[in-house]
Amino acid sequence: MQVVYLDGKSKYHYVKRFLIETSTSNKKFVFISEEKGSHLECLSLANPMLVEVLTETKKKEKITEEVNITDFIEIKGWKAVGNRLSFDTVKKIKLTSEKNGAPESEQSEEKEEESGSESGGSEGNEPVAESKPIVPVEPPKQNGSNPSQLNLL
């Protein structure tokens, strides 16, 4: 699971990647700060997770960049604070990748298959779409009004 959240105490945006380490059901696991003002900006199960970040420097220059969260931070424990997204003021965050995706092990198998068998185009003028496996993954459900608490079942 990969998330970007705002910490209410420090007012900084943080990024964290973690695995769900429990099979306990019907129990809340708070994985971001419970400080007033803390909230979840975006969450994704896709690999890689890509976000577009609009920041503003101290000189009031606005910079938009795409950040690959998968490359930005390694997987840590779910209790970890995470890494600060930017040292500039974050104005806007937009998830540009899918929210759901195949687990890492399935994606690495796909890449091996794709590199091993290159097909030579299609007949006619039909556009060729990249095929992706359909993976029955449901996003975690948010509990009530607090988006930092997930119901894992």
SELOKE-197600 format. One record per residue (C-alpha): residue number from 1; residue in three letters; x, y, z. Coordinates in nm, 4 decimals. Layout:
{atom NUM, "Ala", {X, Y, Z}} ...
//
This chain:
{atom 1, "Met", {0.0000, 0.0000, 0.0000}} {atom 2, "Gln", {0.1321, 0.3437, -0.0883}} {atom 3, "Val", {-0.0052, 0.6646, 0.0601}} {atom 4, "Val", {0.0531, 1.0403, 0.0591}} {atom 5, "Tyr", {-0.0806, 1.2254, 0.3619}} {atom 6, "Leu", {-0.0677, 1.5621, 0.5348}} {atom 7, "Asp", {0.0547, 1.5601, 0.8941}} {atom 8, "Gly", {-0.1633, 1.8035, 1.0912}} {atom 9, "Lys", {0.1046, 1.8886, 1.3476}} {atom 10, "Ser", {0.3966, 1.9655, 1.1161}} {atom 11, "Lys", {0.1825, 2.0686, 0.8131}} {atom 12, "Tyr", {0.4165, 1.8666, 0.5880}} {atom 13, "His", {0.3173, 1.6050, 0.3323}} {atom 14, "Tyr", {0.4617, 1.2583, 0.3835}} {atom 15, "Val", {0.4861, 0.9480, 0.1671}} {atom 16, "Lys", {0.4842, 0.5957, 0.3016}} {atom 17, "Arg", {0.4813, 0.2471, 0.1564}} {atom 18, "Phe", {0.3968, -0.0515, 0.3685}} {atom 19, "Leu", {0.2525, -0.4001, 0.3622}} {atom 20, "Ile", {-0.0550, -0.4978, 0.5554}} {atom 21, "Glu", {0.1049, -0.7143, 0.8219}} {atom 22, "Thr", {-0.2004, -0.8585, 0.9933}} {atom 23, "Ser", {-0.4896, -1.0874, 0.9248}} {atom 24, "Thr", {-0.6880, -0.9456, 1.2181}} {atom 25, "Ser", {-1.0341, -0.8433, 1.1090}} {atom 26, "Asn", {-1.2802, -0.5915, 1.2481}} {atom 27, "Lys", {-1.0068, -0.3851, 1.4095}} {atom 28, "Lys", {-0.9025, -0.0308, 1.3146}} {atom 29, "Phe", {-0.5398, 0.0343, 1.2261}} {atom 30, "Val", {-0.4527, 0.4028, 1.2191}} {atom 31, "Phe", {-0.1602, 0.4398, 0.9810}} {atom 32, "Ile", {-0.1302, 0.8212, 0.9683}} {atom 33, "Ser", {-0.1077, 1.0782, 1.2450}} {atom 34, "Glu", {-0.4235, 1.1365, 1.4474}} {atom 35, "Glu", {-0.3315, 1.5037, 1.5027}} {atom 36, "Lys", {-0.6008, 1.7558, 1.4180}} {atom 37, "Gly", {-0.5686, 1.8512, 1.0511}} {atom 38, "Ser", {-0.4045, 1.5241, 0.9420}} {atom 39, "His", {-0.5644, 1.3695, 0.6374}} {atom 40, "Leu", {-0.5037, 1.1216, 0.3606}} {atom 41, "Glu", {-0.4281, 1.2858, 0.0240}} {atom 42, "Cys", {-0.4145, 0.9707, -0.1902}} {atom 43, "Leu", {-0.3772, 0.5957, -0.1595}} {atom 44, "Ser", {-0.2874, 0.3399, -0.4223}} {atom 45, "Leu", {-0.2252, -0.0309, -0.4492}} {atom 46, "Ala", {-0.0797, 0.0103, -0.7990}} {atom 47, "Asn", {0.2876, -0.0332, -0.8683}} {atom 48, "Pro", {0.4257, 0.2118, -0.9631}} {atom 49, "Met", {0.2272, 0.4840, -0.7915}} {atom 50, "Leu", {0.2650, 0.8134, -0.9760}} {atom 51, "Val", {0.1557, 1.1495, -0.8389}} {atom 52, "Glu", {0.1705, 1.4973, -0.9876}} {atom 53, "Val", {0.2872, 1.7478, -0.7252}} {atom 54, "Leu", {0.2496, 2.1260, -0.7503}} {atom 55, "Thr", {0.4897, 2.3025, -0.5121}} {atom 56, "Glu", {0.5754, 2.6628, -0.4385}} {atom 57, "Thr", {0.9268, 2.7714, -0.3443}} {atom 58, "Lys", {1.0129, 3.0426, -0.0938}} {atom 59, "Lys", {1.0649, 3.2711, -0.3943}} {atom 60, "Lys", {0.6996, 3.2025, -0.4949}} {atom 61, "Glu", {0.8008, 2.9960, -0.7999}} {atom 62, "Lys", {0.5465, 2.7239, -0.8821}} {atom 63, "Ile", {0.6885, 2.3908, -0.9897}} {atom 64, "Thr", {0.4921, 2.0888, -1.1129}} {atom 65, "Glu", {0.6640, 1.7515, -1.1174}} {atom 66, "Glu", {0.5646, 1.3886, -1.1431}} {atom 67, "Val", {0.6914, 1.1722, -0.8581}} {atom 68, "Asn", {0.7201, 0.7947, -0.8773}} {atom 69, "Ile", {0.6391, 0.6990, -0.5171}} {atom 70, "Thr", {0.7659, 0.3447, -0.5744}} {atom 71, "Asp", {1.1148, 0.4844, -0.6446}} {atom 72, "Phe", {1.0841, 0.7642, -0.3884}} {atom 73, "Ile", {1.0656, 0.5415, -0.0776}} {atom 74, "Glu", {1.1271, 0.1789, 0.0159}} {atom 75, "Ile", {0.8651, -0.0335, 0.1898}} {atom 76, "Lys", {0.8726, 0.0268, 0.5657}} {atom 77, "Gly", {0.6537, -0.0750, 0.8568}} {atom 78, "Trp", {0.2977, 0.0586, 0.8691}} {atom 79, "Lys", {0.3768, 0.2536, 1.1874}} {atom 80, "Ala", {0.6616, 0.4500, 1.0220}} {atom 81, "Val", {0.6065, 0.8233, 0.9656}} {atom 82, "Gly", {0.7381, 0.8017, 0.6090}} {atom 83, "Asn", {0.9504, 1.0410, 0.4053}} {atom 84, "Arg", {0.8723, 1.4080, 0.3539}} {atom 85, "Leu", {0.7395, 1.4592, 0.0015}} {atom 86, "Ser", {0.8971, 1.8015, -0.0617}} {atom 87, "Phe", {1.0887, 2.0710, 0.1218}} {atom 88, "Asp", {0.8881, 2.3331, -0.0692}} {atom 89, "Thr", {0.5258, 2.4151, 0.0105}} {atom 90, "Val", {0.2981, 2.1522, -0.1460}} {atom 91, "Lys", {-0.0023, 2.3204, -0.3088}} {atom 92, "Lys", {-0.1681, 2.0300, -0.4909}} {atom 93, "Ile", {-0.1311, 1.6539, -0.5253}} {atom 94, "Lys", {-0.2979, 1.4521, -0.7997}} {atom 95, "Leu", {-0.2809, 1.0739, -0.8382}} {atom 96, "Thr", {-0.1883, 1.0041, -1.2017}} {atom 97, "Ser", {-0.1557, 0.6245, -1.1856}} {atom 98, "Glu", {-0.4254, 0.3693, -1.1190}} {atom 99, "Lys", {-0.5579, 0.3220, -0.7658}} {atom 100, "Asn", {-0.5518, -0.0566, -0.8021}} {atom 101, "Gly", {-0.2980, -0.2729, -0.9736}} {atom 102, "Ala", {-0.1371, -0.6111, -0.9775}} {atom 103, "Pro", {0.0876, -0.6968, -0.6832}} {atom 104, "Glu", {0.4621, -0.6504, -0.7443}} {atom 105, "Ser", {0.5291, -1.0220, -0.8006}} {atom 106, "Glu", {0.2637, -1.0426, -1.0753}} {atom 107, "Gln", {0.3955, -0.7294, -1.2468}} {atom 108, "Ser", {0.7521, -0.8625, -1.2590}} {atom 109, "Glu", {0.6222, -1.1853, -1.4195}} {atom 110, "Glu", {0.4344, -0.9784, -1.6809}} {atom 111, "Lys", {0.7480, -0.7830, -1.7690}} {atom 112, "Glu", {0.9416, -1.1074, -1.8215}} {atom 113, "Glu", {0.6660, -1.2432, -2.0473}} {atom 114, "Glu", {0.6471, -0.9180, -2.2480}} {atom 115, "Ser", {1.0220, -0.9014, -2.3045}} {atom 116, "Gly", {1.0325, -1.2661, -2.4162}} {atom 117, "Ser", {0.7599, -1.2504, -2.6809}} {atom 118, "Glu", {0.7409, -0.9496, -2.9094}} {atom 119, "Ser", {0.4506, -0.9666, -3.1561}} {atom 120, "Gly", {0.4606, -0.7881, -3.4835}} {atom 121, "Gly", {0.1696, -0.5393, -3.4914}} {atom 122, "Ser", {-0.1934, -0.5823, -3.5935}} {atom 123, "Glu", {-0.3874, -0.6109, -3.9139}} {atom 124, "Gly", {-0.5835, -0.3141, -4.0424}} {atom 125, "Asn", {-0.5906, 0.0295, -3.8871}} {atom 126, "Glu", {-0.7123, -0.0739, -3.5420}} {atom 127, "Pro", {-0.5193, 0.0790, -3.2537}} {atom 128, "Val", {-0.3239, -0.1661, -3.0420}} {atom 129, "Ala", {-0.4056, -0.1383, -2.6737}} {atom 130, "Glu", {-0.1739, -0.2647, -2.4053}} {atom 131, "Ser", {-0.3451, -0.5545, -2.2329}} {atom 132, "Lys", {-0.3445, -0.5660, -1.8562}} {atom 133, "Pro", {-0.4613, -0.8594, -1.6495}} {atom 134, "Ile", {-0.7832, -0.8124, -1.4598}} {atom 135, "Val", {-0.7013, -0.8538, -1.0943}} {atom 136, "Pro", {-0.9889, -0.8666, -0.8469}} {atom 137, "Val", {-0.8516, -0.6213, -0.5936}} {atom 138, "Glu", {-1.0845, -0.4082, -0.3876}} {atom 139, "Pro", {-0.9490, -0.0920, -0.2295}} {atom 140, "Pro", {-0.9622, -0.0760, 0.1493}} {atom 141, "Lys", {-1.2831, 0.0781, 0.2815}} {atom 142, "Gln", {-1.2641, 0.3969, 0.4821}} {atom 143, "Asn", {-1.4356, 0.4037, 0.8188}} {atom 144, "Gly", {-1.6815, 0.6846, 0.8724}} {atom 145, "Ser", {-1.5506, 1.0374, 0.8507}} {atom 146, "Asn", {-1.1875, 0.9553, 0.9370}} {atom 147, "Pro", {-1.0069, 0.8594, 0.6129}} {atom 148, "Ser", {-0.6925, 0.7598, 0.8047}} {atom 149, "Gln", {-0.8683, 0.4520, 0.9444}} {atom 150, "Leu", {-0.9224, 0.1619, 0.7075}} {atom 151, "Asn", {-1.1486, -0.1364, 0.7450}} {atom 152, "Leu", {-0.9342, -0.4155, 0.6024}} {atom 153, "Leu", {-1.2234, -0.6566, 0.5505}} 
//
